[in-house]
Structure formats: structure tokens, C-alpha cells
Amino acid sequence: MRPLFHFAFNVTDLDEARRFYGGVLGCAEGRSTDTWVDFDFFTHQISLHLGPLLKTERTGRVGDKLVPMPHFGLVLGLDDWQAMAGRLKAAKTDFVLEPQVRFEGQPGEQWTMFFLDPFGNPIEIKGFRSEAAIYAT
């Protein structure tokens, strides 16, 4: 079995979580009870539990912008990243950081976007042309 990342965090409404993570992001739903639901977050497991939300603050510097910390996210190939950006725009997502390219023409060139789920949990989605570029220096 290959290693998988697992992240558990709180939400305040499981039905709204299903609409966002299942509907907008396209994650398949896994097991659930009346207090939590699992999703296949692009081959990794996230578990959304009913409970108080994490406090976040815009303290992470991305260029000249401050983004929410802590946050979690995803790294996609560029084509998949562009498709995700299109889905999020179609869903009228209010972006913390609009879809854009960073470090253009440099090692580590990447596309990024930041947004909040319906509960204020910050998510960053990055796009790269290749896996080798992810850790390029």
C-alpha cells in the first residue's frame, strides 16, 4: 500500500460540506456517521467532523499578499489545476488569492489559488507542469 495523507478538521454542517467537497471539488464520499464524513481528497483522506472551527489568520506571505495560516491544499498537474480553477469560478468562489502564476520562468514555476470552504477553512491549490518542478530550486 502506498502512503496516504490523512487530515481531519471541523465543519459546522455536514450537508453543506457534502455540497462543497463532493459537488464543487468533486471528491467522492466515503464512510460517515451523523457527526463526521470522509472524502477521497484526490487519493488522500480528509475527515470532516462537526465541531468548533480552527482559528486562522492571514499571516502567510505569498509575494506581496497575506494568506490564511494554517491552510491545507493540493498539488495538481497544470491541466487539472486549470479545470479546478474553472469549476471554482463557475461555483462563484470568493478567492482569497485569485488563480495566478508565480515564479514564472523560474525553477518552481507554479500556478496557485487560495479560497475558503463554506466554513472558513483555507485551501490552496497549486498547479505544476511536472512533478520534477514541485521541489525545483
C-alpha positions in Angstrom: 0.0 0.0 0.0 1.3 3.5 -0.8 1.4 6.1 1.9 -1.7 8.4 2.1 -2.1 11.7 3.8 -5.0 12.0 6.3 -6.3 15.3 7.6 -9.2 15.7 10.0 -10.8 19.1 10.7 -14.1 20.6 11.8 -17.1 21.9 9.9 -20.4 23.0 11.2 -22.8 21.4 8.7 -22.2 18.0 7.1 -24.7 18.6 4.3 -23.1 21.8 3.3 -19.7 20.0 3.4 -21.1 17.4 1.1 -22.2 20.0 -1.4 -18.8 21.7 -1.4 -16.3 18.9 -1.1 -18.5 16.4 -3.1 -20.2 18.8 -5.5 -17.8 21.7 -6.2 -14.5 19.9 -5.6 -15.7 16.6 -7.0 -14.4 14.4 -4.1 -16.0 11.0 -3.6 -17.7 10.5 -0.3 -16.5 7.6 1.9 -17.8 6.5 5.3 -19.8 8.7 7.5 -21.9 8.9 10.7 -24.2 11.6 12.0 -21.1 13.5 13.3 -18.4 13.1 10.5 -17.9 12.3 6.9 -14.8 11.1 5.0 -13.9 12.2 1.5 -11.4 11.0 -1.1 -9.5 14.2 -1.5 -7.6 13.4 -4.7 -6.4 10.0 -3.4 -5.9 11.3 0.2 -8.4 11.0 3.1 -10.0 14.0 4.7 -12.4 13.6 7.6 -14.8 16.4 8.3 -16.2 16.4 11.9 -18.8 18.5 13.5 -17.2 20.9 15.9 -15.7 24.3 16.6 -13.7 25.7 13.7 -10.0 26.3 13.7 -8.8 29.9 14.0 -6.9 31.2 11.0 -5.1 34.4 10.4 -3.6 36.0 7.2 0.0 35.7 8.3 1.5 33.6 5.4 3.2 35.8 2.8 2.7 34.9 -0.8 4.5 37.5 -2.8 3.0 40.8 -1.6 -0.2 39.1 -0.3 -1.0 37.7 3.1 -2.8 34.3 3.0 -4.5 32.4 5.8 -2.5 30.2 8.1 -2.8 27.4 8.7 -4.1 26.0 5.5 -4.0 22.7 3.6 -4.2 22.0 -0.1 -3.4 20.1 -3.1 -0.8 19.9 -5.9 -2.2 19.1 -9.4 -0.9 18.8 -12.9 -1.4 22.1 -14.7 -4.3 20.8 -16.9 -6.2 19.5 -13.8 -5.4 22.8 -11.9 -6.9 24.8 -14.8 -10.0 22.6 -14.7 -10.3 23.0 -11.0 -10.0 26.8 -11.3 -12.8 26.7 -13.9 -15.0 24.7 -11.6 -14.4 27.1 -8.7 -15.0 30.1 -10.8 -18.3 28.6 -12.1 -19.3 28.0 -8.5 -18.7 31.7 -7.9 -16.0 31.0 -5.3 -14.7 34.1 -3.5 -11.0 33.7 -3.8 -8.5 34.9 -1.1 -5.9 34.8 -3.9 -7.2 34.6 -7.5 -5.8 31.9 -9.8 -2.5 33.1 -11.0 1.1 32.0 -11.9 4.0 32.6 -9.6 7.7 32.4 -10.3 7.1 32.5 -14.0 10.1 31.3 -16.0 12.0 30.3 -12.8 12.6 27.0 -11.1 9.5 26.1 -9.2 7.1 28.0 -11.6 3.7 27.3 -10.3 0.1 28.3 -10.5 -1.8 28.9 -7.3 -5.1 29.9 -5.9 -6.4 30.3 -2.3 -10.1 30.1 -1.2 -12.1 29.2 1.9 -14.5 26.3 2.2 -18.0 27.3 3.4 -16.8 27.1 7.0 -13.8 29.4 6.6 -11.2 26.6 6.3 -8.5 27.9 3.9 -7.4 25.8 1.0 -4.6 26.3 -1.5 -4.5 24.5 -4.8 -1.2 24.6 -6.7 -0.5 23.5 -10.3 2.8 22.4 -11.9 3.8 21.4 -15.4 5.6 18.3 -13.9 6.3 16.6 -10.6 10.0 17.5 -11.0 9.1 21.2 -10.8 7.5 20.9 -7.4 10.8 20.9 -5.5 12.9 22.6 -8.1 15.4 25.1 -6.7 
